[in-house]
Amino acid sequence: MSYDLEFERPLAELERRIQALQRKGDRLRPEEHHQINELRHELERRTREVYGSLTPWQTVTVARHKARPYTRDYVRLMCEDFFEIRGDRRFGDDRAIQGGLATLDGRTIMILGHHKGRDTKEKQECTFGMAHPEGFRKALRMFRHAERFHIPVVSLIDTAGAYVALEDEERGISQAIAENLMVMARLATPVLVVVIGEGGSGGALGISVGDRILMMEHAIYTVASPESAASILWRDDSFAANAAETMKITAKDLLELRLIEEIIPEPVGGAHRDHAAAAELVKAAIMRNLDELTAQPLDALIERRYQRFRAIGANVLDGVPVGALD
């Protein structure tokens, strides 16, 4: 896989040297075989070093990487069976949010999430993972179904935000998101949220009210994109990197602020370099957390979910204990 991000240029040079030697094929001398092995070790070491010290803006570029695994990739790699649920039974089927019933190591779950699409046709069909009102209402239909049959919900977050066309306003996108927030807060079944890439604005929030929120190591979770924040604060989106630093949108920052519960590690060089390994890490985190959530009494689970979101804000005020503002 190519190294196409700006901060990966030193890694790209090492990769080119390895490929240049490999092109010799059977003509490789013994010392060149040794050189390839040394270069591979150096590439892995440098990759760990670079990805272990990403700036917030560099993390944004990784979270948006075009080769990063999306919801359908995780479903395919993690689940033994999958039955997709389509349509909101009011308007149509929004491909920006996809999901349905699945089996995960013998456990039945309701899994859903944003899907950005791979090729041009699919990206257009999925509107780059930015959901319309019918997408949120389809998700609501899945939530209700999961609640009725006592099935835990797993919600995968990866969107720049909700779609903002005039037609979406006419079909009530704000109401659709608000209804999901209200229903998910009270949903009588465990809800686990995993931010797998971008977690942007109301488009993310509309399916991310849960008992626990986990984040991939190089994912972001934010009230607005860094570009939008820079346009508001500095009236210039060229300050996006400054906004990313200021907004505290990385997994490490949000764990320190107690807005998420866990960081899921990624393969060396990011999830986009090894989809299968990324899926194994996500699956292990999902199974462990579902075991803990399903063991709790339902009434206590819903109350803890309520208190979790009530405490947001109080968590980040210096010297103010959680719940002191209630």
Phi, psi and omega in degrees: 000140183286156175257096190250006175269149187303318184285355181267005184304318176299326179289323179297323179295317177298318179297320179296322179294321178296314182295323179298320178289319182295332181294344177290337177060236183289349182274001180294132176277158181307319181292333178285326173301316179296320179297320178299316180297319178295319179295321178296317177297319179294320179297317178295318180297315181292324179296315177300319181295313182294312183284346176276352182224041179291142171284163177305320181291322175297323176297322176302315182294327176290317180300331181264003186305134186294339180264002181295143179294139180254182184306312182296328177294316179294319178299314181297320185276335185260326193260141177283322180226151178209127177239109186285140173255128183240149172081153178256001181062022176229317185228307183180193181250118179266117183280354177291332174242123181232148180176181180167194180280138182215162175246127181237104184051045178084353180263130177279129179226162168255112183245134179210163178178175178284145176228120185275335182092152183261294182273177185300317181298315181291322177300318178293319179297322182268002185043045176056030178081007179264112192280149172268174178305320181294336175292316178292325179287330172294317177299318178300320177299320178293320178300313181297319179296317179298319179297317183299323185253016175056047180253128178295149181254135172240119183246122181258125188253126178196081182208149174283342181153179176284156178289146191235029179284162179302321181298327178291321175296320180295329180269004171084051183292323179296318179295321181296317178294315181299320179295321178297320179300316182294316183290316182296327179298332184248002188301127186272057174195153180299140179232119179244128182248135178231119176274111186261347180205252174273134170242091190247122165057206182294337177298325175279314184299329183298343175226026185233025171271109185216179178289325177217145175241122177252153178228138170297152186305321183249028175268169175228155181215117193208153180287335178204155179296153177303325178296317179295317179297319179296322178295327180281313187280319184246000183056033182198113184287356175291348177268021183302322179296321177295319179296318180300321179293318186286327190281346181058067188249358182276164181299319180298315180298315185288331174292318178297326179277359180062032175267345172230165183258337188200146172254127178268120181295155178246159175301159180303125181089006176099159182298334182291344181272340181207090183298318183296316179294321178298317180296322178297319179292319178294316180300315180299319179293319179297312183297317180296315181289323177295322177301317181288320183289318182289343178281348183272145174301141187298318180299317179293324180297313181294321179295319178295323177298316179298313181293328178302313182280333174296329184279346179297132185104305174296330180300328191255005178270119182300128175081000180253116181292152178303132179089354184291339182267002181294000000 
